[in-house]
Amino acid sequence: QASAYQAAALDAEQKKLENGKSTSFQVLIIQRDLTSARSQEIRALADYNNSLAQLALQEGTTLQRRRISLDMK
């Protein structure tokens, strides 16, 4: 959600720049903020997935969650 807000802010700032109401520096700052927001979202998603994998490992349900069955003979 933060990146969606920053993307909208960037779009608005670029339009202001086109109309002479902003500076390229301001656009650059918002681009930096957008990149940071996207990076934080990706890090949060990776942390979440790592936590789910760790939970499955601790519970001993890794194979079950992946729908993997082993046939022993």
LOTORFI-448892 format. One line per field, with one value per residue: x, y, z of N, C-alpha, C, O in turn; residue in one letter; residue number from 1. Coordinates in nm, 2 decimals, padded with zeros to 4 digits. Example, Ala and Ser with C-alpha at 12.3 -4.5 7.8 and 13.67 -1.06 7.14 Angstrom:
<dozas>
n.c1 (01.32,01.28)
n.c2 (-00.57,-00.22)
n.c3 (00.78,00.71)
ca.c1 (01.23,01.37)
ca.c2 (-00.45,-00.11)
ca.c3 (00.78,00.71)
c.c1 (01.32,01.29)
c.c2 (-00.33,00.00)
c.c3 (00.78,00.79)
o.c1 (01.42,01.34)
o.c2 (-00.33,00.11)
o.c3 (00.85,00.80)
resn (A,S)
resi (1,2)
</dozas>
This chain:
<dozas>
n.c1 (00.08,00.20,00.37,00.19,00.08,00.31,00.37,00.15,00.20,00.44,00.36,00.19,00.38,00.55,00.38,00.35,00.61,00.63,00.46,00.60,00.59,00.73,01.05,01.32,01.47,01.28,01.12,01.31,01.35,01.10,01.10,01.30,01.18,00.97,01.11,01.22,00.99,00.89,01.09,01.08,00.83,00.88,01.08,00.93,00.75,00.92,01.03,00.79,00.73,00.96,00.92,00.68,00.78,00.97,00.80,00.65,00.86,00.93,00.69,00.69,00.55,00.62,00.64,00.37,00.24,00.33,00.21,00.33,00.39,00.54,00.61,00.68,00.86)
n.c2 (-00.12,00.12,00.16,00.20,00.44,00.60,00.57,00.71,00.96,01.01,01.02,01.24,01.44,01.43,01.53,01.79,01.88,01.88,02.09,02.30,02.34,02.21,02.06,01.88,01.76,01.73,01.53,01.33,01.28,01.17,00.95,00.80,00.75,00.59,00.37,00.28,00.22,00.01,-00.17,-00.22,-00.35,-00.58,-00.70,-00.74,-00.93,-01.14,-01.20,-01.28,-01.52,-01.67,-01.70,-01.86,-02.09,-02.16,-02.21,-02.43,-02.61,-02.64,-02.74,-02.98,-03.02,-02.96,-03.12,-03.20,-02.95,-02.88,-03.06,-03.31,-03.65,-03.94,-04.26,-04.55,-04.84)
n.c3 (00.00,00.07,-00.14,-00.35,-00.28,-00.30,-00.57,-00.68,-00.58,-00.71,-00.98,-00.97,-00.90,-01.12,-01.32,-01.22,-01.26,-01.54,-01.58,-01.49,-01.22,-01.03,-00.93,-01.08,-00.88,-00.67,-00.79,-00.81,-00.53,-00.46,-00.63,-00.51,-00.26,-00.34,-00.44,-00.20,-00.05,-00.21,-00.18,00.10,00.11,-00.03,00.13,00.36,00.26,00.20,00.45,00.58,00.43,00.49,00.76,00.76,00.65,00.84,01.05,00.96,00.94,01.22,01.32,01.18,00.95,00.69,00.44,00.42,00.39,00.15,00.00,-00.05,-00.07,00.07,-00.02,00.15,00.12)
ca.c1 (00.00,00.28,00.42,00.08,00.07,00.43,00.35,00.06,00.27,00.54,00.29,00.15,00.50,00.60,00.29,00.38,00.73,00.59,00.39,00.69,00.55,00.82,01.19,01.37,01.51,01.17,01.08,01.41,01.32,00.98,01.14,01.38,01.08,00.89,01.20,01.23,00.86,00.88,01.20,01.03,00.73,00.95,01.15,00.83,00.70,01.03,01.03,00.67,00.75,01.06,00.85,00.59,00.87,01.02,00.69,00.62,00.97,00.91,00.57,00.71,00.45,00.68,00.59,00.22,00.20,00.37,00.13,00.43,00.38,00.65,00.57,00.79,00.84)
ca.c2 (00.00,00.24,00.18,00.26,00.59,00.67,00.58,00.81,01.08,01.03,01.06,01.38,01.53,01.44,01.62,01.92,01.91,01.91,02.22,02.39,02.37,02.13,02.05,01.74,01.72,01.68,01.41,01.23,01.24,01.08,00.82,00.73,00.71,00.48,00.25,00.24,00.16,-00.12,-00.26,-00.26,-00.45,-00.71,-00.75,-00.79,-01.06,-01.25,-01.23,-01.36,-01.65,-01.74,-01.74,-01.97,-02.21,-02.20,-02.27,-02.57,-02.70,-02.66,-02.83,-03.10,-03.03,-02.91,-03.20,-03.19,-02.82,-02.88,-03.17,-03.41,-03.77,-04.03,-04.40,-04.63,-04.99)
ca.c3 (00.00,00.07,-00.28,-00.43,-00.25,-00.35,-00.71,-00.71,-00.55,-00.82,-01.10,-00.95,-00.90,-01.26,-01.39,-01.17,-01.32,-01.67,-01.59,-01.43,-01.08,-00.94,-00.98,-01.10,-00.75,-00.60,-00.85,-00.76,-00.39,-00.46,-00.69,-00.40,-00.16,-00.40,-00.44,-00.06,-00.02,-00.27,-00.11,00.23,00.09,-00.07,00.25,00.45,00.21,00.22,00.60,00.61,00.37,00.57,00.89,00.74,00.62,00.97,01.13,00.91,00.99,01.36,01.34,01.11,00.84,00.56,00.33,00.41,00.34,00.01,-00.06,-00.09,00.01,00.05,-00.01,00.20,00.08)
c.c1 (00.09,00.34,00.32,00.07,00.19,00.42,00.26,00.12,00.37,00.47,00.24,00.27,00.56,00.51,00.32,00.51,00.71,00.53,00.48,00.66,00.64,00.96,01.22,01.42,01.40,01.12,01.18,01.39,01.21,01.01,01.22,01.28,01.00,00.98,01.21,01.11,00.85,00.98,01.15,00.92,00.78,01.01,01.04,00.77,00.80,01.03,00.91,00.68,00.85,01.00,00.76,00.67,00.93,00.92,00.66,00.74,00.96,00.80,00.59,00.60,00.49,00.63,00.44,00.18,00.23,00.29,00.23,00.41,00.50,00.59,00.69,00.76,00.93)
c.c2 (00.13,00.27,00.24,00.41,00.66,00.68,00.69,00.95,01.12,01.08,01.21,01.48,01.54,01.53,01.77,01.97,01.95,02.05,02.33,02.43,02.29,02.13,01.90,01.68,01.66,01.54,01.30,01.18,01.14,00.95,00.74,00.68,00.59,00.36,00.20,00.17,00.02,-00.22,-00.31,-00.37,-00.58,-00.78,-00.81,-00.92,-01.17,-01.29,-01.32,-01.50,-01.73,-01.78,-01.86,-02.10,-02.26,-02.26,-02.41,-02.66,-02.73,-02.76,-02.97,-03.12,-02.97,-02.99,-03.19,-03.06,-02.81,-02.99,-03.28,-03.53,-03.86,-04.17,-04.48,-04.77,-05.07)
c.c3 (00.00,-00.07,-00.37,-00.41,-00.31,-00.50,-00.76,-00.69,-00.66,-00.95,-01.09,-00.96,-01.04,-01.34,-01.35,-01.24,-01.47,-01.69,-01.52,-01.28,-00.98,-01.00,-01.00,-00.97,-00.67,-00.65,-00.81,-00.62,-00.38,-00.52,-00.58,-00.30,-00.21,-00.40,-00.30,-00.02,-00.08,-00.21,00.02,00.21,00.05,00.04,00.34,00.40,00.22,00.36,00.63,00.55,00.45,00.70,00.87,00.72,00.76,01.06,01.09,00.95,01.13,01.39,01.27,01.00,00.71,00.44,00.31,00.35,00.19,-00.07,-00.12,00.00,-00.03,00.07,00.04,00.17,00.17)
o.c1 (00.05,00.35,00.35,00.05,00.17,00.47,00.29,00.11,00.39,00.52,00.26,00.26,00.60,00.56,00.32,00.53,00.77,00.55,00.43,00.71,00.61,00.98,01.15,01.41,01.41,01.08,01.14,01.40,01.21,00.96,01.20,01.30,00.97,00.93,01.21,01.11,00.81,00.94,01.16,00.91,00.73,01.00,01.07,00.74,00.76,01.04,00.92,00.65,00.83,01.03,00.75,00.63,00.93,00.95,00.64,00.71,00.98,00.81,00.51,00.57,00.41,00.57,00.39,00.09,00.16,00.32,00.21,00.41,00.54,00.53,00.79,00.65,00.93)
o.c2 (00.23,00.38,00.32,00.48,00.77,00.77,00.76,01.04,01.23,01.17,01.28,01.59,01.65,01.61,01.86,02.08,02.05,02.11,02.44,02.53,02.30,02.19,01.81,01.56,01.55,01.45,01.18,01.06,01.04,00.85,00.62,00.56,00.50,00.25,00.08,00.06,-00.08,-00.34,-00.43,-00.46,-00.69,-00.90,-00.92,-01.02,-01.28,-01.41,-01.42,-01.60,-01.85,-01.89,-01.94,-02.20,-02.38,-02.36,-02.50,-02.78,-02.85,-02.84,-03.06,-03.24,-02.94,-02.93,-03.18,-03.06,-02.73,-03.00,-03.32,-03.53,-03.87,-04.20,-04.49,-04.82,-05.19)
o.c3 (-00.06,-00.11,-00.46,-00.50,-00.36,-00.56,-00.85,-00.77,-00.70,-01.01,-01.18,-01.02,-01.08,-01.43,-01.43,-01.28,-01.51,-01.79,-01.50,-01.24,-00.86,-01.10,-00.94,-00.95,-00.61,-00.58,-00.78,-00.59,-00.31,-00.48,-00.57,-00.25,-00.14,-00.37,-00.28,00.05,-00.01,-00.19,00.05,00.29,00.10,00.06,00.40,00.47,00.25,00.39,00.71,00.63,00.47,00.75,00.96,00.77,00.78,01.13,01.17,00.98,01.17,01.48,01.30,00.97,00.62,00.35,00.20,00.27,00.12,-00.19,-00.24,00.12,-00.14,00.18,-00.03,00.18,00.16)
resn (Q,A,S,A,Y,Q,A,A,A,L,D,A,E,Q,K,K,L,E,N,G,K,S,T,S,F,Q,V,L,I,I,Q,R,D,L,T,S,A,R,S,Q,E,I,R,A,L,A,D,Y,N,N,S,L,A,Q,L,A,L,Q,E,G,T,T,L,Q,R,R,R,I,S,L,D,M,K)
resi (1,2,3,4,5,6,7,8,9,10,11,12,13,14,15,16,17,18,19,20,21,22,23,24,25,26,27,28,29,30,31,32,33,34,35,36,37,38,39,40,41,42,43,44,45,46,47,48,49,50,51,52,53,54,55,56,57,58,59,60,61,62,63,64,65,66,67,68,69,70,71,72,73)
</dozas>
